Amino acid sequence: MHGTWNRTDIGELGRRLQRAHGEVWLHQVKGDPYADLLRGHAEDPRPGEERIRALGPLWRSTTGAWVTADHRLAGELLGAGWPHRPLTDDEAHVPVDDAGLGGDAAHYERLRGHARDAVTPAAVRAVSERVVGALAADFDLVTDLAEAVPTDLLAATLGRAGADRRELARACTAAGVVLDGLLCPQRLDVTRRAVAAVGRLRELLTGPEAGLEAGLEARPGPGPHEAAVLLATAGVRTAASLIAGSVLAVVDHPEEWSRVAEDPGHAALVVAEVLRHDPPVRIHPAVALADVEFAGQRVRAGERVVVLVAAANRDPEAFDEPDRFVTGRPAEALVPALHHRVTLPFARAQAEAVLRALVAAGPRPRRSAGHLRSRRSPVTGHLLGCPLTTG
């Protein structure tokens, strides 16, 4: 049932978040590297990820979760070949079901079809070119570009403009914390805003005025409005992170900018390497539905299994010089599953289109100041701001 979090007593919610935060802090103080990652305080989480890698292919944290940074095992765990499910409302720190994050693989495969029908390549290209074309000589990578493209694209897909578009954008921004809130308890005020935003997005996107059905092929199962809710709550944040990472890749590596200028198709290779080198989703949790064995360890039904996606994609057993940004690698990046089957294609198409539009518009931007990253953001590494200039 949708809306249960909106009816949660504020005092109860505050106690729940405070208790969860205290538990993570206690495990971190005792030296648990996974708990340290969950707190989301490190600007660079890679040292903590490497500590976990050194503990073996599958290690049990004192938090109770089984954790891996091993590329081979991560690939197995991110597949559909073992019995597992996403976190539930009771296990996470955000409204999982309301945000569209509680389905199984078959559910998201159906939603992926709806999203593909609704968000066309032509629309992605048009919105990306329009947003890039409106950039000033000095602009913020996050607010003026990375977040503007997915919210404008969603608004265009839904036929929203003006005040409706601004309300949609504000709600998407507030709701975007749900990905990090799956694992990391957020502040009470942030969580309350996210809960309200998720509820408002569901009203905006599933009501009779949403207008997403027109022209779409009828499909069995969940409708296109459910796909729209998922794209708004999790897809916008994922797309913004991937767009920002892709732009910084060509800003910080001039040779990649030149390659995209010579061949716009090279943008796809840049984004593919960003998915490995600086992925928009760094951690992916699941819960075992039956007793299973991985890497010689017995995982019991009901236990949490966590893939450190970013660390697995820097596994030196799978990638040469894993810390270097190198396009065209022979091995592809691992990507998380479940709801990401819908949100990552949405994000990837935009990141590629933005790179092509930005390079075509020229000149190459450069950093004009340091960036600012959000705390308590272990899953997405959410970038709050990054000033760029072409002047």
C-alpha positions as CSV (number, residue, x, y, z in Angstrom):
1,M,0.0,0.0,0.0
2,H,1.3,3.4,-1.0
3,G,1.5,6.3,1.4
4,T,2.3,4.4,4.7
5,W,5.4,6.6,5.3
6,N,3.3,9.8,5.1
7,R,1.3,8.5,8.0
8,T,4.4,7.7,10.2
9,D,4.5,9.7,13.4
10,I,7.3,12.2,13.3
11,G,8.6,11.3,16.7
12,E,8.7,7.6,15.7
13,L,10.5,8.4,12.5
14,G,13.1,10.5,14.3
15,R,13.7,7.8,16.8
16,R,14.0,5.2,14.0
17,L,16.6,7.3,12.1
18,Q,18.5,8.2,15.2
19,R,18.7,4.5,16.3
20,A,19.9,3.4,12.8
21,H,22.5,6.2,12.7
22,G,23.7,5.3,16.1
23,E,24.1,1.6,15.2
24,V,26.1,2.5,12.1
25,W,28.3,4.9,14.1
26,L,28.9,2.2,16.8
27,H,30.1,-0.3,14.2
28,Q,32.3,2.3,12.5
29,V,33.9,3.2,15.9
30,K,34.7,-0.5,16.4
31,G,36.6,-0.5,13.1
32,D,34.1,-2.0,10.6
33,P,35.1,-0.6,7.2
34,Y,31.6,-1.2,5.7
35,A,30.0,0.8,8.4
36,D,32.6,3.5,7.7
37,L,31.4,3.5,4.0
38,L,27.8,3.7,5.1
39,R,28.3,6.9,7.1
40,G,29.2,8.6,3.8
41,H,31.6,11.1,5.3
42,A,34.7,10.3,3.2
43,E,35.4,12.5,0.2
44,D,37.2,9.5,-1.3
45,P,35.6,6.1,-0.4
46,R,38.2,4.1,-2.2
47,P,40.6,3.4,0.7
48,G,37.7,2.0,2.7
49,E,36.6,-0.1,-0.3
50,E,40.2,-1.5,-0.6
51,R,40.2,-2.5,3.1
52,I,37.1,-4.6,2.4
53,R,38.6,-6.1,-0.8
54,A,41.6,-7.2,1.4
55,L,39.2,-9.1,3.7
56,G,38.3,-11.7,1.0
57,P,35.8,-12.2,-1.9
58,L,32.9,-12.3,0.5
59,W,33.2,-10.8,4.0
60,R,30.6,-10.5,6.8
61,S,30.4,-7.0,8.3
62,T,29.6,-6.6,12.0
63,T,26.4,-4.9,10.8
64,G,25.3,-8.4,9.7
65,A,25.6,-7.7,5.9
66,W,27.7,-9.9,3.6
67,V,29.9,-7.5,1.5
68,T,31.9,-8.1,-1.7
69,A,34.3,-6.0,-3.8
70,D,35.3,-8.9,-5.9
71,H,34.5,-8.4,-9.6
72,R,33.8,-12.1,-10.4
73,L,31.5,-12.6,-7.5
74,A,29.9,-9.2,-7.9
75,G,28.9,-10.1,-11.5
76,E,27.2,-13.3,-10.1
77,L,25.4,-11.4,-7.4
78,L,24.2,-8.7,-9.8
79,G,22.6,-11.3,-12.0
80,A,19.2,-13.0,-11.8
81,G,20.6,-16.5,-11.1
82,W,20.1,-16.5,-7.4
83,P,17.0,-16.0,-5.2
84,H,17.0,-12.5,-3.8
85,R,14.8,-9.4,-3.4
86,P,15.3,-5.7,-2.8
87,L,15.1,-4.1,0.7
88,T,11.7,-3.4,2.1
89,D,10.3,-0.4,3.9
90,D,11.1,-2.0,7.2
91,E,14.8,-2.6,6.3
92,A,15.5,0.7,4.6
93,H,15.4,4.3,5.8
94,V,13.2,5.6,3.1
95,P,9.8,4.7,1.6
96,V,10.9,1.9,-0.8
97,D,7.6,0.9,-2.2
98,D,6.2,4.5,-2.6
99,A,9.4,5.4,-4.5
100,G,9.1,2.4,-6.8
101,L,12.1,0.6,-5.5
102,G,10.5,-2.6,-4.2
103,G,9.8,-4.7,-7.3
104,D,11.4,-7.8,-8.7
105,A,13.3,-8.3,-12.0
106,A,10.2,-9.1,-14.0
107,H,8.5,-5.9,-12.7
108,Y,11.4,-3.7,-13.8
109,E,11.7,-5.4,-17.2
110,R,8.1,-4.3,-17.9
111,L,8.8,-0.8,-16.6
112,R,11.8,-0.6,-18.8
113,G,9.6,-1.1,-21.9
114,H,7.3,1.7,-20.8
115,A,10.3,4.1,-20.1
116,R,11.8,3.2,-23.5
117,D,8.5,4.0,-25.2
118,A,8.0,7.3,-23.4
119,V,11.5,8.8,-23.4
120,T,12.6,8.8,-27.0
121,P,16.1,9.4,-28.4
122,A,14.7,12.5,-30.2
123,A,13.4,13.9,-27.0
124,V,16.7,13.2,-25.2
125,R,18.7,14.9,-27.9
126,A,16.4,18.0,-28.1
127,V,16.4,18.6,-24.3
128,S,20.1,18.1,-24.0
129,E,20.9,20.5,-26.9
130,R,18.4,23.1,-25.4
131,V,19.9,23.0,-21.9
132,V,23.5,23.1,-23.2
133,G,22.6,25.9,-25.6
134,A,21.3,28.0,-22.7
135,L,24.4,27.7,-20.5
136,A,26.3,30.9,-19.6
137,A,30.0,31.2,-19.8
138,D,30.1,30.5,-16.1
139,F,27.8,27.8,-14.9
140,D,27.3,25.2,-12.3
141,L,27.7,21.7,-13.6
142,V,25.1,20.2,-11.2
143,T,22.3,22.7,-11.0
144,D,22.5,24.3,-14.5
145,L,23.2,21.1,-16.5
146,A,23.3,17.7,-14.8
147,E,20.1,18.1,-12.8
148,A,18.4,20.4,-15.4
149,V,18.5,17.8,-18.3
150,P,16.7,14.9,-16.6
151,T,14.1,17.1,-14.9
152,D,13.4,19.0,-18.2
153,L,13.3,15.7,-20.1
154,L,10.8,14.3,-17.6
155,A,8.7,17.5,-17.8
156,A,8.7,17.4,-21.6
157,T,7.7,13.7,-21.6
158,L,4.8,14.5,-19.3
159,G,3.8,17.7,-21.0
160,R,4.7,19.9,-18.0
161,A,5.8,23.5,-18.2
162,G,6.1,26.6,-16.1
163,A,5.1,26.2,-12.5
164,D,4.4,22.5,-13.0
165,R,7.9,22.0,-14.3
166,R,9.4,23.8,-11.4
167,E,7.4,21.8,-8.9
168,L,8.4,18.6,-10.6
169,A,12.1,19.6,-10.5
170,R,11.9,20.5,-6.7
171,A,10.2,17.2,-5.9
172,C,12.7,15.2,-7.9
173,T,15.6,16.9,-6.1
174,A,14.1,16.3,-2.7
175,A,13.1,12.7,-3.5
176,G,16.6,11.9,-5.0
177,V,17.9,11.0,-1.5
178,V,16.0,7.7,-1.6
179,L,18.9,5.9,-3.2
180,D,21.3,6.8,-0.4
181,G,18.6,6.4,2.2
182,L,18.3,2.7,1.3
183,L,21.4,2.1,3.3
184,C,22.4,5.4,5.1
185,P,20.0,7.0,7.5
186,Q,19.5,10.6,6.6
187,R,18.7,13.6,8.8
188,L,15.1,13.8,10.0
189,D,14.4,17.0,8.0
190,V,15.9,15.5,4.8
191,T,13.9,12.3,5.2
192,R,10.6,14.2,5.9
193,R,11.1,16.3,2.7
194,A,11.9,13.1,0.7
195,V,8.8,11.4,2.0
196,A,6.6,14.4,1.1
197,A,8.3,14.7,-2.3
198,V,7.8,11.1,-3.1
199,G,4.1,11.4,-2.2
200,R,3.7,14.5,-4.3
201,L,5.5,12.9,-7.3
202,R,3.1,10.0,-7.1
203,E,0.2,12.4,-7.2
204,L,1.6,14.3,-10.1
205,L,2.6,11.3,-12.1
206,T,-0.2,8.8,-11.5
207,G,-3.2,11.0,-11.6
208,P,-5.6,11.2,-14.5
209,E,-4.0,14.4,-15.7
210,A,-0.5,12.9,-15.9
211,G,-0.9,12.3,-19.7
212,L,1.7,9.6,-20.1
213,E,-0.5,7.0,-21.7
214,A,-1.1,8.8,-25.0
215,G,0.6,7.1,-27.9
216,L,2.2,4.3,-25.9
217,E,1.8,0.7,-26.7
218,A,-0.4,-1.3,-24.3
219,R,1.7,-3.6,-22.1
220,P,0.7,-6.1,-19.5
221,G,1.5,-5.5,-15.8
222,P,2.4,-2.2,-14.2
223,G,1.6,0.9,-16.3
224,P,3.8,3.8,-17.6
225,H,2.9,5.9,-14.6
226,E,4.8,3.6,-12.4
227,A,7.8,3.9,-14.7
228,A,7.5,7.7,-14.5
229,V,7.5,7.6,-10.6
230,L,10.6,5.5,-10.6
231,L,12.4,7.8,-13.1
232,A,11.4,10.8,-11.0
233,T,12.5,9.4,-7.6
234,A,15.6,7.5,-8.6
235,G,16.2,8.1,-12.3
236,V,16.8,11.8,-12.1
237,R,19.4,11.5,-9.4
238,T,21.1,8.6,-11.3
239,A,21.1,10.6,-14.5
240,A,22.4,13.7,-12.8
241,S,25.3,11.8,-11.3
242,L,26.2,10.1,-14.6
243,I,26.0,13.3,-16.6
244,A,28.2,15.2,-14.1
245,G,30.7,12.4,-14.1
246,S,30.8,12.2,-17.9
247,V,31.2,16.0,-18.3
248,L,34.1,16.0,-15.7
249,A,35.7,13.1,-17.6
250,V,36.1,15.3,-20.8
251,V,36.9,18.4,-18.7
252,D,39.7,16.6,-16.9
253,H,40.9,14.6,-19.9
254,P,41.2,16.9,-22.9
255,E,42.1,14.1,-25.2
256,E,38.7,12.6,-24.6
257,W,37.0,15.9,-25.5
258,S,39.1,15.9,-28.7
259,R,38.0,12.3,-29.5
260,V,34.3,13.2,-29.1
261,A,34.8,16.3,-31.3
262,E,36.3,14.1,-34.0
263,D,33.7,11.3,-33.6
264,P,30.5,12.0,-31.6
265,G,30.1,8.3,-31.3
266,H,33.0,8.3,-28.9
267,A,30.7,9.8,-26.3
268,A,29.3,6.3,-25.7
269,L,32.8,5.0,-24.8
270,V,33.4,7.9,-22.4
271,V,30.1,7.2,-20.6
272,A,30.9,3.4,-20.5
273,E,34.2,4.2,-18.7
274,V,32.5,6.6,-16.3
275,L,30.2,3.7,-15.4
276,R,33.3,1.8,-14.4
277,H,35.6,4.5,-13.1
278,D,33.0,6.8,-11.3
279,P,29.7,5.0,-11.3
280,P,26.5,6.9,-10.3
281,V,25.5,3.9,-8.1
282,R,28.4,2.7,-5.9
283,I,26.6,0.2,-3.7
284,H,23.8,-2.2,-4.4
285,P,22.1,-4.2,-1.6
286,A,19.8,-7.3,-1.8
287,V,18.4,-9.8,0.6
288,A,18.7,-13.6,0.1
289,L,15.4,-15.4,-0.3
290,A,16.9,-18.9,0.4
291,D,20.1,-20.3,1.8
292,V,22.9,-20.0,-0.8
293,E,26.7,-20.4,-0.9
294,F,29.1,-17.9,-2.4
295,A,32.9,-18.0,-2.2
296,G,32.8,-20.7,0.4
297,Q,30.5,-18.7,2.7
298,R,27.0,-19.8,3.7
299,V,24.5,-17.0,3.3
300,R,21.2,-17.6,5.1
301,A,17.7,-16.7,3.9
302,G,16.9,-13.2,5.1
303,E,20.5,-12.0,5.3
304,R,21.7,-8.9,3.4
305,V,24.2,-9.2,0.6
306,V,25.9,-6.0,-0.6
307,V,27.9,-5.4,-3.8
308,L,30.4,-2.6,-3.7
309,V,29.8,-1.8,-7.4
310,A,32.5,0.9,-7.6
311,A,35.1,-1.3,-5.9
312,A,34.3,-4.3,-8.1
313,N,34.8,-2.1,-11.2
314,R,38.3,-1.3,-9.9
315,D,39.2,-4.8,-9.2
316,P,42.9,-5.2,-10.4
317,E,42.1,-8.9,-11.2
318,A,39.6,-7.7,-13.8
319,F,41.0,-4.4,-15.0
320,D,44.6,-3.3,-15.8
321,E,45.5,0.0,-14.1
322,P,42.0,0.2,-12.6
323,D,42.4,3.8,-11.2
324,R,43.2,5.2,-14.7
325,F,40.4,6.6,-16.9
326,V,40.8,4.6,-20.1
327,T,38.1,4.4,-22.8
328,G,37.6,1.3,-24.9
329,R,38.6,-1.2,-22.2
330,P,37.9,-4.8,-23.3
331,A,36.0,-5.7,-20.2
332,E,32.7,-3.8,-19.5
333,A,31.7,-2.3,-16.2
334,L,29.4,-4.1,-13.9
335,V,26.1,-2.3,-13.4
336,P,23.5,-3.0,-10.6
337,A,20.2,-4.7,-11.4
338,L,16.5,-4.5,-10.2
339,H,15.3,-0.9,-10.5
340,H,18.5,0.2,-12.2
341,R,17.3,-1.8,-15.2
342,V,15.1,1.2,-15.8
343,T,17.1,4.1,-14.5
344,L,20.5,3.4,-15.9
345,P,19.4,3.3,-19.6
346,F,17.5,6.6,-18.9
347,A,20.7,8.0,-17.4
348,R,23.1,6.7,-20.0
349,A,21.2,8.1,-23.0
350,Q,21.2,11.5,-21.5
351,A,24.9,11.5,-20.5
352,E,25.9,10.5,-24.1
353,A,23.6,13.2,-25.6
354,V,24.9,15.9,-23.2
355,L,28.5,15.1,-24.1
356,R,27.8,15.3,-27.8
357,A,25.9,18.6,-27.4
358,L,28.5,20.2,-25.1
359,V,31.4,19.3,-27.4
360,A,29.5,20.5,-30.5
361,A,28.8,23.8,-28.7
362,G,32.4,24.3,-27.5
363,P,34.8,25.5,-26.2
364,R,35.8,22.9,-23.5
365,P,34.9,24.1,-20.0
366,R,37.3,24.0,-17.2
367,R,36.9,23.9,-13.4
368,S,36.7,27.4,-11.9
369,A,36.5,26.3,-8.2
370,G,36.4,23.2,-6.1
371,H,33.4,20.9,-6.1
372,L,31.1,20.2,-3.1
373,R,29.9,16.7,-2.3
374,S,27.0,15.7,-0.1
375,R,27.5,14.0,3.2
376,R,25.6,10.8,3.9
377,S,25.7,9.8,0.2
378,P,27.5,6.5,0.1
379,V,25.4,5.1,-2.7
380,T,25.4,8.0,-5.2
381,G,28.3,10.1,-4.0
382,H,25.9,13.0,-4.8
383,L,27.6,16.1,-6.1
384,L,26.0,19.3,-4.8
385,G,27.9,21.8,-6.9
386,C,30.9,22.2,-9.3
387,P,31.5,25.6,-11.0
388,L,32.8,25.4,-14.6
389,T,33.7,28.2,-17.0
390,T,34.3,28.5,-20.7
391,G,35.5,32.1,-20.3
